[in-house]
Amino acid sequence: MIHILEDDGNIRKLIIYTLQSQNFQCCGFEKPSDFWTALEKEKPELLLLDIMLPEEDGISILKRIRSDDRYKSIPVIMLTAKDTEFDVVTGLDSGADDYVTKPFGMMSLVSRIKAVLRRYEKKGGEAKILTAGPLRIDISKHTVFADDTQIFLTVKEFDLLTLLVENKGHVLRREQLLNSVWNIDAEIESRTVDVHIRTLRQKLGKYEKQIETIRGVGYTIR
């Protein structure tokens, strides 16, 4: 089940129609109060969340979800007309797994949804520990530690860091990161990688220099 919290009726209906045509079960909500009521009855597999909403804005809703043990594991894709870098970073820092700006193509949205769901499906896989300096990644538990401090990452941030650590000693181009992490055919601006790397570095704090920029090429892990 996918929940769609979007106050624009036309967009909401179009998303529902598209998802149902792709064999997804979904339910749309115009107001946050209706969404919260439904959430108590059923936990969705994924949430599509608009930012500009009546009653409560999407960022506040996202923060509430991420701070509640019952719901914090729900994948969230932000849907918004706000496309400045500040808005993108705010959404990602608040715990969004992806950020889609309006207007967007419906099939592109479907691809983004499938990509996020694939990332979450991998969580239950075989136990595997990756290390790079002070960083320790537990693939099966989907956790990251820097020395003894746990670093809480979104799905995309986790996948980016994992890919870099798996390829430590090698420089990965932005195109490689886009293809491997997003794994979709739709065009994505190259700044998507840069924004995610920036938020990832912020969360790593004093260990941010573990991720090294190779100017004009891409990124590598120390």
N, C-alpha and C positions, 0 to 999 in steps of 0.2 A: 504494500500500500504506500502510495506517495501522497503527501499532503501539499497542497498549494495554497499559500497565504498571499493573495494578490487582490487588491481592492478594485482594480480595473476589470469590470465584468467581461469585456470583449477579450482581453488578453487571457483571463482566467478560463473562459470557455474554450478558447482556441488551444490552450495548453492541455486541458482535459481531453478534448477531442483527439489531439495528436497522440497523447500518451495512451489513450484507450485503443487507438488504431495500431499501436505498437505492443498491444497486449499487456499494458501496465494497468493495475488497479489504482485509482486515484480519487481524491476528494478535494474540492476547492472550498476556500473560505474567504469571505470578504472582510471580516472583522477579526482582530486578534482574540476577542472574548469567545467567539465561536470556535476558533482553533484550539484554545486552551481547554475548553470543555470537551472537545473531541479527543484531545491528546490524553486526557485522563482515562478514556475508554479504550483507546487503541494507540499503540506506539507505531508510527510509520517507519518504513524502511529508509525513507529519505524525505527531506523537506525542501521545497522551493519557496524562498522567502523574499518578499518585496521589502524595500527599506521604507519608502514613504507610505505609511498606513495610518488610518484613523485609530484613535484610542492609544496606540503604543507603536513606536517606530521599530523597524526590523532589527536594528542593532541591539536595542534593549531586549527584544525577544530572544535574539541569538545568545546574548550574555546570560539570560535566565536559563536557557536550555543547557548551556555549557557548565553552569554552576549547580545543576540538579543531577544527582547521581542516577536518577531514573531515566533521564533523557539525554545526558551528555554524549552518548555514543551515537546519536542520530546524525547521519551525514546531512549537511546543510549547504545548499547552493543559493547564493544571493542573486536576486533578480532586481535590477535597478537601472534608472536612467542616469544615476550619478556615476560618471566615468573618469573623474579626476584621479590622479595617482593617490592623493590623500584619502579619497573615499574607498579606493580599492584596498589600500593598506589597512584602513580602519576596519573594514569588513574581515579581512584575513586575520588581523590581530585579535579580533573578537571571537575567532574560532570557525569562520566559514571555510568549507572545503573547496569551494570554487566560487567564482564571481562572474556573472554574465550580465553584460550591459545591454539596455534596450536602445534601439530595436534589435532583435536577434532572430535568426532563422529557427524554425521549429525543429528541423531535423538536426541542426547543430546542437540545440538544447538536449535533444534525445541522446546524442552522442556523449555530451558532457555528463548526463545522468548515468549512462551505462559505465563510463570511465570511473566515476566516483564509486558506484556500487561494486565494480570489480576490485577496487582498492580495499574496500571493507571486507569483501569475501576472502581476501588473502590473509586476513588476520588469524584465521584458525589453522593455518598451515603448519608444516613441520617446524620444530624448534630450531632456531638458528641464531647464533650470536655473532655480530660484526663489531670490530673495534678499529679505532683510529685515534692514536694518542689517548687523551682522556675520555674520548667518546665511546660509549658502549650501546649497541642497538640490539634489542631482542625482537626478532622478526615476529615470532609467534604471539608474543604478548603485546606487540606494537608499542614498546616503551623505549625511551632514550634516556641515558644517564650521562652526565658530564662529571667524572669522578663519582661522588656519592649523591649528587643532586639530580633529581629527575627533571627532564625538560619536556614540557607538554607541547606537542606539535599537532597541527592539522594533518589530514591525510596526505595532502600534496607536499607539505613540508617534510613529513616523514619519508615519503617516497623519494623526494629529491635528495635528502641526506643519505638514505640507504643506497641509492644509485651511485652517489659520489663515493661513499665508503667502499662499496663493492668494486669500484674502479679506481681506488686510490693509487696514485702514481701515474694516472693517465688524465689528460685534459679532455673534458666532455664539452662539445660544442652546444650552443643553445638549441640548435635544431635536434641534436640527439636527445637532449633533455626533454624537449617538447614531445618528440615522438615516443620516448620511453615512458614518461610520466603521465602525459595526457592521453596518448595512444588513440587519437582520433584524427579523422581526415579534415575536419573543419579548420579553417584558418584561425590561428591565434596570434595575437600581437606578440612580438618577441619580448616586449617588456613584461609579459606575464612571468617569464622565468626570472627576470631581474627583480621584480616585486617580491616574488616568493623567496628568492635568495636573501633579499634585504630583511624580510620579516624573520626568516630562519636565523640569520646572524644576530638579530636583536634578541631572540630568545636564547641563543647560545651565550649571550653576555660576554664575559671575559674570554670565552673560547671562540669568539666570532672569527678570529684569524685562522682557524682551522680550515675555513673555506677560502680559497685563494682565487682571485680573479685573474685570468690570463687575458689581458687587453686584446680586443679584436677577435678573440677565439671563443672563450667560454669559461668554465670553472673546473677546479680540481680540489681535492681534499689533501691536507697535509698529513 
